[in-house]
Amino acid sequence: MQAASHQLIAHVARDHHQYLRGYARHLCREAADADDLMQDALCAALGRAQPLPTVDDARAWLTTVIRRRFLDGCRRRATRRRAQAALAATTPTAPEPPAPWWQELELDTVRAHLHTLPPALAAPFQMFTVERASYRTIADRLGIPVATVGTRILRARQRLRARLAAATPAAG
């Protein structure tokens, strides 16, 4: 009995392949998904324990199997999306970390501490940060090597950061 059922399904799948694949493609909109749906429907038909319909009704029956498998997949995906959305809604989100202390600084505070730097560090730092001068321009104005400009700007940043951190209660 089962061999006859398998032969009937093979016959219907072979003779009506274009129609069944077109119907699956109509449902899925994608060729790869349609092929997967066709395979799933044929596997379900082969695994059926009950006797298959007659040859005349086999195409309609297999079309119904394809449609039902497609709808089952749609329901499964919708259920999965709802479950993921519900999980996302119940998952607590981490609180926003507090803003770094230096973002709260006012320009006047930085300027006041800038004046406490030695002139050899303050001048290149101010030219670079305020005037937006290049290292080459700063080096030419001050008559020092370009590498020295970079070193002085770095040291000025380090000293300013240390002084501002010591003077700002939130920096602790």
N, C-alpha and C positions, 0 to 999 in steps of 0.2 A: 504493500500500500504506500509506504513512504517513498519508495523508488518512483512510483507513478506520480506522486505529488511533486517530487523534485524535477521529474521530466516535464510536467505541466508548467511549473514555474520557469524552468529553463526555456521552454517553448514560448511562453508569453513574453519573457524578458527579451528573447532574441527577436521575435516577430514584432513586438511593439516598443522596442528600445527607444526609437526616435520620439515617439509620443510620450512615453513615460519620462524620459530625460527632459524633454521640453516642458512637461508639466512640473517636474521637480525644479527646473531652472526658473520657471515662472514664479514658483513659490519662494525660492531662495534668493533669486536675483544674481547669484554668483555661481559660476560653473563648478568650482571646487566644492562648494557647499551642496550643490545639486548632486554631484557625484557621490558625496558622502551620504546624502539622504537616500539616493537610489540603493546604495550598498546596504544601508541600515534597513530599508524596507524589504529588500530581497532576503537578507539574513533573517528578519522577523518572519517572513513568509516561509522560509525553509524550516524554521524552528517551530512552526505551528503544529500543534498536536492534533487538531481537528482536521477532518477532510477538507480539501480545497474545493472551491466552487467548480462548476463545469468549465470547459474550455471557452464557451460563449461568454460566461460571466467573469472570467479570470482577469481580463484587462480592466474592467470596472472595479473588480475587487482589489487588484494591485494598485490602482489609482487611489482608492480609498485608504489603503495601507500607507501609501506615500503621504497623503494629506494628513492622516492622523499622526504619523511619526513627526511630520513637520510641526503640527500644532503642539504635540508633546514637547518638542524641543523649544518652541516659543514659550510655553508655560514654564519650563524648567529655567530658561534664561531670565524670565521676568521674576520668578521666585528668587533666584540667586541675586538679581539686582536689588530687589526689595530687602533681602536679608543683609546684603552689604551696606545698603543705605541705612538700615536700622542699626547695624553695628557701628557704622561711622558716627551716627547721631548719638549713640550712647557711650562711645569711647571718649574719655575725657582728653581734652587737648592740654598740652603743657602751657602754663602761663607764660606770657611774654617776659623775657628777661629784662631786668631794668636797664635803662640806657646807660652806656658807659659814662663815667664821671666827667670825662673831658668834653662831652657834648653839652654839658650844663655850664661850661665856662663862658664867661662874658669876655668880650674883646678887651675891655678896659683892664681886666684882671691879667690877661696875657701880656698886654702892653706894659703894665706896671712891673711884671716880673722880667720882661725883656730888658728893661733899663737896668736891672741888677746884674746882667751879664757883662763880662769884660768887653770892651769895644772890639777887640780882635775877633770875638765870636758873634757879637750882636750885629755888627755891620754886614757881614756876608749873609747871616740869617735873614735880616730885614730886607736886604736887596733881593734875596731869592724868594721869600714868601710874600712880601708886600709888593715889590716892584716887578716881580716875575722875571727877573734878569737871569740869563743863562750863566752857567759856571764860567764860561769863557769871558763873558762881559764883566762879571764880578772880579775875576782874576786880573783882567786888564785894568780895571778901575783901582783896585787895591795894590797892584803890582806884586801879586803872589802867584805861585803855580796853581793850575787848575785842581790838582789833587789836594792841595792844601785847602782850597775853597770847600771841597766836599767834606774833608775832615772837620773843618770848623763848623760847618752847618750841622753835621752829625753831633758834634759835641754840644753845640748850642741847643739842639733838640733834647739831648739827654739831660742837660742841666735844667732846662725849662720844665721838662716832664717831672723831674725829681722835685723841683721847687713847687710846682703847681700841685703835685700829689701831696706834698707835706702840708700845703696851705689849704687844701680842700678836704673837708671832713668826710665827704662821700667817697673819697679815693681810697680810704683805708681798707 
